[in-house]
Amino acid sequence: MDMKDLVLKTCAATVLGLLSLQLNAATVTLNYDISFGDVSPDEPSPWLTATFDDGDTAGSVTLSMTLAGTVGSAAIDQVYFNLDDSSGFDVTKLNFAYDNTSTGPAVNKKNGLTLSSNASQADGDGIYDIFMSFPTKNKDRWIAGQTVVYDITSTDLITAQSFNVLAEIGGGNGPFISAAHVLSTGPLGEDSDWIGAVPVPAAVWLFGSGLLGLVGVARRKRT
């Protein structure tokens, strides 16, 4: 086997492994590193990270959201997600239980949590099914370095991938898998910004596609 054949086989094996990882992933991680508002939070991004983890068990998903410690005085007051209704899932059946491991503030259906299909719009972006509105008072804000954790359950067989859904088109940006609103991004504390997220597994697909492209190029050169 010559070196070119070895490279081709290695690339192919890598692509298959990555695609298999994507198809069987128990987690979906979102990095909020796209700014579409007025003033971006302090670098570096991602400013916010959200991870859905189903533990390989349908019907229960843990959502963990962390505001980066590098965002200075910035705080999160709004977060938007979607649920895959193409699979027959009903967003109103979701139950969000605040996990006590959280270090950030809580929201619930009585105060700050809206579950309604295509009912909530992030400014300049799309329309979402899940809207979480966090406190805006300084002493109650979700601030840098804090993590908010929710255990999401449903009678529907939801998984982490059930939340890996693009918003309905409803603005000039995106649509994104998720969007969030950031308070106090400017030096005087009066500015705000919108940030969007795409799933980390999508990068796996791009990487895999790139490898496949390289394989194709190499094969064409040999013919």
N, C-alpha and C positions, 0 to 999 in steps of 0.2 A: 504494500500500500504506500503510494507516494504521499508527500506532504499535502498536496491539494486535496486528495481524497480524504485524508485525516481531518483537515479543516472543515470540509463539507459535512462529513459525518458528525463531527463535534458540534457544528452549528445546528444541524438538524436535530440532534439529540437535545440540545439546549432549548430550542424552540418548542419541541414537544413537551419537555419538562415544564417550561413556563406556562404553556397553554393548559396543561393538566393542572398546574397549581391554580390557575385562574378559575377553571371549571369547578374545582373542588374546594375553593377557598371558604373557610368558615368566617372570615372577617372581610370587611370592606373599610378601607381607610381613606378619608377625605382630607386633603391638604388645601387650606384656604390661602392661596397665594396669588389670586387675581384681584386687583383693585379696580373697581368701576365707579368710585365715588369722587369726593372732592380732594381729600388729603389722605394719602396712604399712611398706615401705621408705620412706626419705626421699623427699619429693616433689622435682621433678615426675615424673610418669609420662610415657611408658612406662619401666618399670625395666629391661626387657629387650626387645630387638628381634631377631627371627629372619627371615631372608630366604632363600627357596628360589629359585634361578635355574637354568633349564634351557638358557639360551642358544639357545632355539628348536630344540633337538636332543633328541629322546626317547631315554631310556636312561641319561642322565647329568644329575645335578643337583648344584649347589653350595649347601651350607647354611652361611650365615654368621650367627653369633649374637653380639651385643654387649651386655654389661652396662653400663648407663648410668654415666657418671662421677659422677652426682649421688647415688648410693646410699650414699655414705659407706663404712662398714666392712662393708656387706652383701656376701655372696658367694652364688653359685649352686652347689648341690650335686646337684640333680635336674632333668631336663628330659624331658618326655613328648611324643611325636608319634604321628600315625596315618598309615596308608597305605590308599589306596582299594582295598579288596579286591573291591568290586563290579565292578571292571574286570578281575578275575582276577589282580591283582598279588599276589605272594607276598612277604611281608616278610622271610622267611628268605633270599631271594635277594639282598637288598641288601648291598652292600659299602661300608663307611665307611672312607675313607682320610683321615687327619689331614693337613691342609694346613699346610705350614711357614710360611705367612704368618700363622698364628695367633699370638696373644700370650697366650692362656690355655691351661689344661691340656688333656691328651688323654685320651680313653677308647677302649677297643677291646673286641672280643668276649671276650677273655680277662679283661679287667678293666674293668667298668663299662658295657658296652653289651649290652643285651638286645633281641633281635629275635624276637618271638613274638606272633602274633595274639591281641589282647584278653587279654594276660597280665599287664599292669602297671597298677596303679591309683594315681592321684594322690589323696591324702587329701582327702575331701570333694568329689571331682569324679568324673570318668568313668574308663573303662578304655581303655588305649592299647596300641598295637602296638610302639612304639619307646620304650625307656627308657635314658636316659643318666645314669649315676651318677658325678659328679665328686668329686675328693678333698675331704675335710673338714678335713684338717690345715691350720693357719694358713699355713704356708709354701708349701703346694701349692694353695691355693684359687684358684678363678676369681673374681677381684676386680673392683672398679669400673674401667671404662674398657677392660677386656680383651675381645678378640674371639676366638672359637673358630670355625674354618672346617673343614668336612668336604666332600670330594668323594664324592658318593654315586653308585654305578653299579649296574646290574642288567641281567640278560638280558631282563627285562620292559621294555616301552617306557614307563618312568616319565617324568613331567614335573613341573614345579613344582606344578601343580594336583593331582597324585597325593597330595600331603601336605595338601591343603586339605580335610580331612575331620574332622567332629565326632567326639569320643570317644563310645564306648558309654556310656549312662547308668549311673552307678554310685555316685552320691553326692548330697548335698543341694545342690551348686553346679554351675554349668555346665549341660550339658557345653560344653567349649571345644575349639577346634581344637588347642590345645596348653596345657600347664600346666608350671609350674616351681616349685621349692622354694628359698626364699631363707633363708640363714643370717645370724644376727647383725644383725637389723634394729633392735633396741632400743638405747637409749643405753648400756646396760651390756654389750651384746654377747651376751646370753643368749637373746634372742627369735628367733623364726623366723616365716615367713609363706609362704602359697601364693599364686601369682599365675597368672592365666589370660589367654589371648590369643584375639582374634578377628581374622580377616584384614582387612587394610586394604582390599582390593578390595570387601569387603562394604559399606564406607562409600560406595563408588561406586554400588552398587545403591541404597542408601538415598537418596543425593543425586538419582540419576536418577528414583527413584520419587517423590520430593518435587517435582521439576520436572514430571513427568507429572501429578501431582495439581494443581499450579498451572495447567497447561495446561487440564485438565478443568474447573476452577473458572472460568477465564476464558471458556471456550467456553460453559459453562452460563449465565453472566451475559449473554452476547451473544444467546442464544436467547429 
